[in-house]
Amino acid sequence: MSRWLAQIRLAVRSLCRRPQVDRELDEEFQYHLERQIEENLNRGLAPQEARYAAMREMGAIAKSKEECRDMRLANYMDDLLRDLRYVGRNLRRSPGFTAVAVLTLALGIGANTAIFSVINGVLFKPLPYAQPNRLFFVFESNPEAHFPTFPMSTGDFLDHRRQDSLVSLAAYTRGDLQLAANDRPERLIGMGVSAGFFHVLGFAPQLGREFTEREETKGNDREVILSHSLWERRFGADPKIIGQTVTLSGQPFMIVGVMPAGLQHIGGGYHALPHGENVDIWRPTTLDPQQRGSHYHNVIGRLAPGVTIEQGSAQMNATAARLAQLYPDADRGWHVKLEPMREEVVGHVRPALLVLLGAAGFVLLIACVNVANLLLARAAARQRELAVRVAFGASRRRLIGQMLTESLALALAGGLIGIALAGWGVEALRRLDPVSLPRTDAITVDRTVCLFTFLLTLATVVLFGLIPALQASKSDVNDAFKESGRSTSGGMRHQRLRRGLVVAEMGLSFLLLVGAGLLMRTLVSLQRMDPGFRADNVLTFGLSLPQALYNGQRSAQFFEQLDANLAHLPGVTAVGASTDLPWTGWDENAGFTIEGRPQESDNETHARYHGLTPGYFRAIGVPLMAGRFFGNADKKDTPNVLLINQAMAQRFWPGESAVGKRVTWSDHPKDRDWFTIVGVVGDVKDAPMSLAAEPAFYWAVSQMPGITQQGEGMSVAIRSTQSPSALVESVRRVIAQLDPNLPMVEVRPLDQIASSAVAGNRLTLLLVGLFAVLASTLAAVGIYGVMGYTMQQRVHEIGIRMAIGAPQRQIVALVMVDASRLVAYGVLIGGSTGLILTRLLRSLLYGVAPNDPTTFVSVAVMSGVVALLSSYLPARRAARIDPGHALRGE
């Protein structure tokens, strides 16, 4: 090791202090020469003879000096510097070639750098918590009851927190609050959390303290912890804020803590904000140990040091088995499932990101093939020059080194421009802030990305530079001078190689176009799909009623009055409120018993449930399939009524009418506990890409007013004959007349919600489509270049054909047939590979098969047309050749 370090030091010194090192080397050799002369003189030789003898004994001093420089790597550096100067002169003499090659590589490297920046930020960077690899989400699971992942019940959470020593657990739910303001009320995005929540995440309050288990009990839960941004925005960053009381949602709360900046919401499945969203305030969540039937707590856990996820899972499932024995009615069939936090947060976007990385990789390969073709043409044009250098003694290694140095210079220039392009693209993506992509704040062009780009740049040198360098270094002196009489020189091996590279380009671009075509057909299928509702001209917004002011029937009365007042606004044709809007992630489930059938466990007969007011389905355009909608006559003191969707009717009453049937949620129902189905409505799927709608039933808010307090409150939908945005201020005035302290939140048209639901598909299509267009353009340029080069090689042949009477159209057809062969080979290879690779897109497709023949045939035709158009110009140019000039060129 010390020998290598010494050699490295010598090499660095030789490079940085070259004149001094050479002077010292000269002095060293001169010293040894003088000592040898002196020794010869002492042996009695004459001065002149003593000098000659000393020089003979020491050998060739110049050669020895070169060997010393080789030992210190100085000569290698000299060669490299000479090569760089030589390459610089050559590239300056060919500005067109240099610009095309650098820009082509910049596009390929930039595309890959941009996509890797996204992958690095989203998938690779650690989550912003202490030891994030030890954090996981905890779900309860009952696959037999069609609940693969489900929130945890209160009683189960408390038992696991108490009994499972290998993990630390905390529960959280959504819990927004309202803060009165002088000008306009503000909804605070809030979370209800259990004691230890921040400790599990690895955070401590900046001021004050965390919640305690005492505050998880009803009546002791009037404390809040502020976010850093809310503390600064609404409380002036008052350092004495701890212990002060603030009125929220009509109730007094004591401020017990302020969290530091940078705490991001962890996400989660059930009624939770997406990961990274801003949370304004946290409050204690009340935990009733007797409550085991309803599952609504998201649970986060941290493994103890030295504990694996398998060990933690085993302990929690052992506890779950004990709970199933103690509480068979509630816990039988349930077990615990642990999911790493990273997988839960970003796992759903991994397939799309890897597809994009593959698409960007194809673009880079096509760019490398194009540049390799350019270098092969350049090497063919320089074949005589290279042969002359070989004749004068240049080694093959020296020629390869020079050509690879040229490739390295092109790649480095392309890499620098590629990083700039990637930085621009990443900044544009962050400004766009797509809702379908988590962790956009972590996407940057950082040192890791720059290292990736540098390694990628070196890899491109091998991809596009090695084969041309090896081919050019095989120049045969005799052949080169024999071929020098032609108008353009170059061997058949160059031509075959270039044509083979074009076939590869066509195959790669075909794959990208097929992928883009499949994704486009998916988006078209989603847009043409009947969503089950009409999103045009519908304004939506959220309202959350403070429970302290709107308990019981008052909340139902409020929405009844609100619907009536909004219905009188000009242009309004229908108004209604619901616990949720289509495609917003609502997945509340409840089990029930059907009248006249044996009572089964809740796991067997269950369905999604929703609460709504009479005009809701008319407002969003859901059709009535049988029976009637809710009406204003359906009150608390009238018989209970229920609406169901078609999926529920078909599952539980196949082949018969469900209208008039009765269901209950009571274990020991009295007549008042039964709900009569009065109508069947059309299906609305949970998400656009869901295969089918889940069974669902709908309660009337007037008969189940408590449902208005669940989750984030109620969502109001207003259908009108005018633009939704034109209604906003009128609606705000109506709400202020009823309660000036209620803020409108999430104000947006329904068609915007529908569009956001397919935003991920749209973004993937946009990027893959962009890469496909870029790849096709590069492939077309490649076809154009190769056909032009081929025509130059066949100038003499074309001249003979025209001299003996071949018309121009025959020459054009000759070129087009030749191009058609290349296209056919490329499409055949790309199509065969595509039949295998498109299966990787299955999870991203909807309404189209991975091997869709329409897409494959359409792309084949389009690729052929583009390629043939690209070869038409060289064909026309070849057909205009002057036969006499071509023959004289021989």
N, C-alpha and C positions, 0 to 999 in steps of 0.2 A: 504493500500500500504506500509506504514512504517513497519507493522508487517512482511510482506513478505520480504522486504529488510533486516530487522533484521535477519530473518531466513536464508536468503541467505548468509549474512555475517558470521553467525555462522557455516553454512555448509562449506563455503570456509575455515574458520579458522580451523575447525575440520579436514578437509582434509589435509591442508598444515602444521599444527602444531599438529599433532595427539598426540605425547608423552606429550607435555605441557598441552594440553586440558585434557587428561586422568589424569594427575597429579593434575590439578586444580579440576577436578571432585572428585577425591579421597579425596582431602583436604576438599572439600565442605561437602561431606557426613560425614567425620570424625569429622568435626566441629559440625555438627548438632547432631551426636551421643554423643559426649562429653557433649554438652549442655543438652541433655536429661538425660544422666547419672547424671550430676550435680543436675538437678532438682529432680530426684528420690532420690538422697542422702539427699537433703534438706527435703524431705517428710519423712525421717527416715528409708529408706530401707538400708539393708546391701549392701556393695560394689558389691559383686557378683550378688545379686538379683537385684540391681539397673541396672547393665549392661544388664542382661537378659531381664528385663522389657523394657529397652530402645530399645533393638534390636527387641523385639516383637512389640513395638509401631511403629517403623519405617518400619517394614516389611522386605522383602528380598532386601538387599542392591544391590546385583548383578543384580537382575531383574530391580530395579529402575535405575541403571546405564545404562542398555541396553535400557530402555525407553528413557532416556535422549539422548543417542546416536542416537536412532531412530528419536527423535525430531530434531536433528542436521544433519540428513541424513548420519551420519558417518557409521552406520551399513550397509546401502545400498551400500556405497562406498566400505566397506570391502567385502561385498558379491560380488560386481562387480570385485574387484581385485582378490578375490579367484577364481571366475569363469574364469577370464582371464588366471590365472595361470593354472587352470585345463584344459581349452581349449587348451592352448599352449602345455601342456604335451600330450594331446590326439592327436593333429594335428602332433606333432613331431613323435609320434609313428606310424602315418599313412602317410608317405611322399607321397606315390602314390596317395591316395585319395586327399590329400591337393593340390598337384600339378595339378591334373586334374580339381578339382573344381575351384581353383583360375584362372587357364588359361582359362577355359570355361567362367567364369564370366568376365575376362579381355577382351576377344574377344567381348562379348556382350556389355559391358559398353564402351569399346574403340570405337566400331562402332557408338554407339549413341552419344558419346562425340564428335567424329570427325564430324558427320553430324550436330550436334547442333552448333558446332563451325562455320560451313559454314552458317547455317541459322541465327545465331546470328550476324555474320559479314555482311551478305548480306541483310537480311530482317529487323533485329531489331536495329542495331546500327544507330544512327542518321547520316544523310548525312553531309559532312564536310562544312556546311554553317551556317550562323547565323540564328537561328530559322527556321530550314529546313521544319518544318511542315506547315509553312505559304507560302512556295514556290510551284508554280504550273506551268505547261505548258498550254499555250493557243492555241487552235486550232480553225479554222473555220470548220464548218460541214454542209454538204448538203446531207443527206442520200438519198433523192430522185434521186440525180444525182450520187449516188454510191461513194460519198466522205464522209465517216463517220468521219475521222479526216484528216485535210488538213492544210498546212501552211497558213499564213495570207498574204494578199496583202499589199503593201506599204501604199496605201491611207487608208485602213481600220485600219492598225496599228496606224497611226498618229492620226486618229480621236478617236480611243479608248484611246490612251495615253493622249489626251487632255481632253476628256470628262468624263472618268471614274475615279472618285475621290476615290473610295474604294480600288483601286489596283494601284500598281506601275508596269509599264510594260517596257520591253526592248526587242529589236529584235536582232537576230544574224544569220549569214550565214557563210558558209565556205569561206575562203579567203586566200589561200596559197600564199606565196611570195618566191622569190629566192634571196639568198645571195651569191654573188661571193666570192670565196675563192682562196687562192694561189694554192692549189693542186687540189681541186675538188669542183665544185659548190654544194651548199647545199640548199635543199628545206626546208623552214620553215613552219611548220604546223601553219596555221593562221586562225583567225576568224575575220569576219567583224561584228562589234557590234555597236549598237546605243548608244547615250548618256544615262548615268545612268545604264548601264549594270552591272558594278561592284557594284554599290550602291544597286541594287536590290538583288544581291547575298550576300550582307553584307560584302564586302571586300573594302579596300581602298588601293591605290597605296603605296608601300613602299617609292618610290621616285616620285616626280612630281605630276601629276594630272590625272584625268579621262577625257574622251572626252566630248565635249559640243555639244549642238544641232547645233551650227554654223558649226561644222565639219561634219555634216550629209549632207551638200549640196555639189554638184559637184564642184570641183575646190578648195575646202577647206578641202579635205580629205587626205592630205599628211602628216599625223601624225601617229605614231605607239607607242604602249606600249609594252615593252619587258617582257617576263616571267623571273622569278628569275634565272632559269637554263640557259637560253640564255644569260642573262646579265653576268653571271659568266663565261660561256663557251666561248663566242665569244667577250666579251667586258671587260674581266678582272675585273669584279665587280667594274668598275670605278664609284665612287660616284658623279662625275661631268658629268655624261653621259647626263643629261637632257639638251635639247637644241641643242645637236649635230645632224648632218645630216648623214644618212647612205643611200647608194644606194641599193634599193631592186627592183628586176624585172626590172632593167634598169631605175628606176625613183628615185629621191631624196625624202626621208621621214625624217621628224624631230622626234626625240625621245622625247616624252612628259611625259613618266612615266615608272616605273618599278614595277611590282606586287610582293607581298611577296611570299615566298616559300609556297607550300602546296595548291595552288589554282588548283582545278581539273576541267576539262571540264565537263559541266553539261549534255552532251548528247543531246538528242532530236531526232526528227524523220527525218527531211529532210536535206540531204546532210550534216549531222553532224557527228562528231566523236563519238564513244561510250563513255559513261560516264566514267570519270577517266583517259582518254587518255591525254597525254601531249600536251599542246598547247604552241608554241614557241612565238607567237606574235599576237597582236590584232591591228586592224586598224578600222577607222570609216567606217560604211556602208552608202552609199549614199541613201537618201530617197526622192523619187519623189511623192509628194502628189497627182499628177494626175494619177499615175499608180495604177489601180484597177483590171485589167484583169488577171494578173499573180500572183499566190500565191507561194511565195518562202521564206518568212521570218519565221524562228522559233521564237517563242515569249515566254519569261519567265516572270512570274508575281509574285508579293508579295502582300499578303493581308495586308491591314492596320490593326493596333492593334484593337482588338475587333470585327473584321469583319469575318463572316463565309464564307466558300466557296460558300454557297447557295446565300448569299447576294451579293457577288462579281459577281457571275454568272448572277444573276438577273439584276444587273446594266449593265453588258456588253451586255447582250442580248437585253435589252431595247435600248441601243445604236445601236446594229446591226439592230433592227427593223427600227429605224429612217434612217439608211444608206440605207436599202432596198427601202425605199420610195424615198430617194434623188437620188439614183443611181440604178434604177431597172434593167438595162441591166447587171450590174456587180454584184450586191449584192442581187438580189431577190432569196429567198430560202435558204440563208446562215444564220446560227446562230453561236453562240460562245460556245465552249465546254472547260471546265476547268478540267485538269487532275492533281492530286497531283504529285509532282515531284517523290516521292518515288515509287508510283505506276508505273510511266512511266519508271523509271530506272530499277526496279527489278521485276515488276509485271509479266513479261514474264517467269521468272525462278521459280516463287513461286510454280506452280503445280509440277514441277520436283523435287524440294527440299522437298516438303511435301511427295511425293511418296518415296523419299530416306529415309526420317525420319521414315515413316511407315515401310519400309523394315528393317531398323536398329532396330526398335522396335520389329519386329517379331523375329529377330535374338536374341535379348535380352530375349524375352519370351521363346524361345527354349532353350537358355542357362540356364535360371532359372529352366525350367522343368527338364533339365538334372541333374542339381545340386540337385534339390528336389528328384529326383530318387536316386541319390547317398546317400543323407541323409536318405532316407527311408530304403535303404539297410543297411546303417550303424546303424540306429536305430533298425532294426530287429536283426542284429548281437549282439547288446548291450541290447536286451530285458531283459535277465536275470539280467544283472547288474542293469538296471533301476528298475526292480521289487524288487531287494534286497534293493535298496535305499528307495523305497516306503515302504517296510516292516519295515525299521528302522525309518520311520517317515518323510521322505522328502515329502513336499507338491507338488501338481501338478504345482502350480505357480513357485516353485523353479526349477523344472525340465524344464519347458518351458523356464524360464529365462536363464538357462544354455545352452540349445540348441540354443536359439536365439542369445546368446552371441557368440557361435561357428559360427553361420551363419553370424553374424556381422563381426567377424574377417576375415572370408573368403571373404565377400563382400568388406571390406576395402582394403584388399590386392589386390583383383581383380580391385577395383576402381583405386588404385595407378598405377598399371600396365596399366590399361585402359587409364588413362590420358597420360602416356608416349607413348602408341601406337597411341593415337589420335594426340599428338603433332608431332609425326613422320609423320603421314598421312597428317596432315594439311600442314606441311612444304613441303612435296612432291607435294601436290596440288598447293601450291603457286609457286613452281619452275616450275611446268607444265604450269601455267598461262593460263588456257583454255579460248579461245576467247569467248566462249558462256556464261561464268560466269562473271557477273559484280562485282566490288568492292572486288576483290581478296586481295587487300592490307589491307582490314579491317578484314580479317579472321585470328584470333589468338585464342590461348587457354588462355583466360584471366580470371579475377576473376569471371565474370558471368558464364563462362563455367565451372570453377571449382566448383562453387556453384551448378550448374545444376548436375554435376557429383556426388557431395556429396548427394544431394537429391535423385538422381537416385540410388545411392548405398543403401541408406536407404530403398528405395522402393523395391529393389531386395531382401532385407532381408525378407520383408513381402511376396514377391512373391514366393521365393523358401524355406524360412525357417519356416514359420508359420505352414503350413500344416504338414510337418514332425514332428515339435515339438508337435503339438496337438495330432497327432497320437501316438507318442512315449510316451507321458505323460499319455495315457490311459492304460498303461501296467497293466494287471491283474496278481497278484502275483501267483495265483494257475495255471492259463493257462501257464504262463511263465515257471514255474517249471515242468509242465507236458510236455511241448514241448522241454524241455532242453535235452531230450534224443535223439532228431533227430540230424542228421549231421549238419543241418542248421536250425535255428529257425526263426520264423516270422509268423504272422497271415495272414489269408486270406484277411483281410481288407487292409493290406499293399500291397498284390499282386494285388488286384483289383485296388487300387489307382495308383500303378506304371504303370499298363497296360493302365489305363485311361490317364495318363500323356503322355505315348508314343503315343497314338492315337492323342492327342492334338499336339504333336511335328510333327507328320506326316502331320496333317492338315495345320499347319503353314508353314512348309517347302514346301508343295504342292502349297500354295498361292504364295510364293516367286518364286518358279520355273515357275509357270504360268506367273507371271509378267515379269520375265526375258525372258521367251520364246516369249511373245508378243513383247517385245522391240527388241529382236533379229530378229524376223520376220519383224518388221518395218525397221530395219537397212538393212536387206537383200533386202526388197522391194525398199528402197531408192537407194541401190547400183545397183540393176537390172533395175531400172526405166530408160527409155530412156530420158536423160536430154534435148535432142534436139540439142546437140553439142558434139563434140569429144574433150576430154580434154588431150589426150595423146600427148606427144612430142610438147607441145606448151609453149613457153616462153612469159610471159606478163610483162609489166612494164608501168609506168605512165610518161607522159611528160606534163608539164604546160608551155605554151608559154607566156612570158610577153606581156600584151596587148599593152604596149607602143611601143614595137618593132615589134609586129606581129599583127597589126590591119588589118581588112578586108581580102583581098585576099591573103596577104602574109602568113597567117597561113595555108590556104589551099595549097598553093604552097609548103610550108615547108613539110607538111605531104606527099604530092605527091612525092617530091624528096626523103624523108626519106624512103618511101615504095620502091621506085626504087633502092636505094642504098642497103637497107637491102636484097632485093630479090637476089642480086648478091653474097651474102655470101655463102660459101660452105654448102651444105646440106639443104638450105632453099627452101621450096616448095611453101609457100604462106605467104604473109604479109598483114596486114591491121590494121587500127586504128579505134577506136570507142569512143564515149563519155562515155561508160561504158563497163564492162565485165559481163558475166552471174553471177547471184546470189550474186551481190555485193550491192544490195539495191537501185538501180536506180528506181525512180518512177515518172519521169517527165511526165506530162499529158498536152494535148492541145486539144481544141475543133476545129472542122472543119465543112465545108459545102460540101455536095456531089452535084456534077453537076446534074442538072435536077430534084432536089428534093427541097421542100420548105426549106428555111433557118430556122433552129431551133436554140435554145439557145445553147451555148457551153456545157451546162450541159447534153444535150441529145446525141450529137455525139462527143465523145472524145476518145482518145486512148493514150497509152504511146508513147513517141517519142524518137528517138535516131538519132545521126549523125554518119556517118562512111565513110571510104574510100573503093574503089572498092574491094580490096582483103580480107576484114575483114571476111566475111562469109566463104570463102574458108579456111582461117587460122584457124577458130575455128570449122569448120566442120558442119555448119548449111546447110541443103540441100535446093536446089531450087525446089519448087513444081510446079511453072508455070512461063512462061516468061523468064526474064533474070536478071542477077545481074547488078549492076552499072559497067560502063566501063570508061576507061580513056577519052573517047570522051564526057562524060557528064561534060560539063563545065558551067561556069557562063553565057556565052552568047548563050548556047543551050537551047532547051525547058526543063523546069523543070520536073524532074522525081522523082519517089517515089517507094520504096519497102514497102510491108506490110506483116504481118504474116498471117498464116491460120486463127487464131482466129478472126482477123479483117475482113478477107474476108468472113468468115461464118456469122459473125454478121451483116454486112452491105450489103453484096451481096449474100445472101443465094440462092443456086440453080443456080447461074450464075457465069461466069468468071469475076473476078475483074480486070484482065489485060486490060488496055485501058481506064478504068474509070478515072475521074478527080475529084480532091478535091482542096479546097482552104482554106486559113486562113484569107482571107480578107473579110470585111463586104460588100465592093463594088468592087468586083474583076474585073480586066481587064484581057485580054487574057494572059498577062505575069504572072499573079498571080495564074494561075491554075497549078497544079502538076498532071502529068499523071502517073498512076500506071503501071510500066513496069515489075514487078515481084512479085511473092508470095513466101515467104520462110517459112521454118518449124517453129513451135512454140518453144519458150524457156520460161519456167515458171519463175516467179519472184523469187521463192525460191523452194527448193526441195519438201517441204511439201504443196505447193500450190495445190489446187484442179485442176486448169486448168490455161493455159496461158491467160494473159490479151491481148486484142487487141493492136497492136503496129504497128507503121509505122516508116520508116527509111529515113532520108534525106541524100543526098550526100553532104559531106563536101565541095566539090568543088563548089556547088551551094548555100550552106548556111554556109559560113565560120565563121560567128559569133558564131556558136554553139560550136566551139573549145574552146571558152573562158568561157564557163559555167562550174560551179562546180569546180572540181579539175583538169580540163584540159582533155586530151585525154589519152586513154589506148591503147597500141600497142600490137598486138598478132602476134607471128612469129611461124609458123609450120615448122619443119625441120625433117630430118632423123636422127639427133643426139640428144644427151641429151640436154635439155634446158640449164642446167648449163654451158655446154661447149660453148654456144653462147655468154655469158654475156659480156666478155671482147671485143669480136669482135664488138658487137652491140655498146658498149660504145665508141669505137674508131670511128665508123661511125657517131654517134651523135656529137662527139667532132669536127669532120671535118665540120659539118654543123653549129654548134654553141657550142663553148667550155664552155659557161656559163649555158648550160641546164643540170640539174641533172636528172639522171634516178632514179625513186622512185618506191617503192613497187615492186621490181623485184622478181618474183616468177613464178613457173610453173602454168598453168591453172588447172592441176589436184589437186594442193594444195588448190586453191580457192574452187574447188568443194568439196574437203575433209573437209575444214573448215566449209562449209555450213551445214554439218551434224555432226559437232564436239559435239554439245550439246546432240544429240541423242546417240552418241557413248559414251560420258562420263556417261550419265544416265544408259545406258546398262551395261557399265563396272562395275559401283558401285552396281547396283541391281544384276547383275550376280555374283559378288563377294559375296554379302550377301546371295544369293541363294545357292551357293556352300557351304558356311560356314554353313548355316542352314541345308542343306542336310547332311553334314558330322556330325553335332551334332545329327541330328535325327537318322542317321545310328548307331552312338555310343550308343544312347539311346536304339534302338532296340536290339543291341548286348548285352547291360547290362541287359535289362529286360529278354531277352530269357535265358541268362546265369543264372540269379537269379531264373527264373522259373524252369529251369532244376535242380538246386540245391534243390529246394523245392520238386521236384518230383523224387528224386533219388530212394527212396524206391519203388515207383510205377514202374519206369523204370526197376529196378532190378527184380521185380516180372514178368514183361512182358518178359524180356529176359530169365528168369529162366524157363518159360513155353514154350520157343521156338520162341519168336518174333525175326526176323532177324534184322540186323543193319539198313537196308534200311527202315524198318517199323518205327523204332525209329526216324530216320531222317525225314521221312514223317510226323510223329506225330508232331515234332517240327515245321516243315515248314508250316504245315496246321495252327497251332496255330499262327505263325507269320503272315500268310496270312490274318487271320481274323483282326489282328491289322492294317495291311496295308490297307485292304479294308475299315475299319471304318474310318481311317484317310483320305484316298483319297475321300471317300464319303462326309465327313464333309468339307474337304478343297475344293472339287469341288463345292459343293452347295454354300459355302460362296464366292468362286471365281466368280461365275456367277453374284453376286451382286457387289463385290468390284472392279472387273476389269473395270467396267464402269468409275471409277475414273481415269483410264489411257487414256480415249478416246482422250484427247487433245494431248497426246504424241505419238499416234499411226498413222501409215500411211500404207495403203495397207493391213490391217488386222483388223478384227472385234474384239471388246473386249471379246466376247464369242466364239472365234474361236475354233471350235471343234477339229481341227488338233492339236493345241497347248495343249488343255486339255487332249486329249487322249495320246499324246506323253509324257507329263509330268506324267500322271498316270502310264504308262508303265515303264518309267524310275524310278519313285519312288518305284514301286513294285520291280523292279530288284535290285535296291540298297538295299532296306530293306531286301529282301530275301537273298541276298549275305551276309548281315550283320548277319543274323540269322543262316547261314549255319555252321559257325564255332562252335557255341554252340551246334548245332544239331549233328555234327560229334563227339564232345567231349562227348555228352550224349550217343551216340551209342557205345562208347568204354568203357562204365562203366562195371566193373567186377561185375556180379550179386551177387556172394558170398559176396564180400566186401560191396555192397549196402545193402544186407539183414542183414548182421551182424551189420551194422550201426544202424539198427532199435533197 
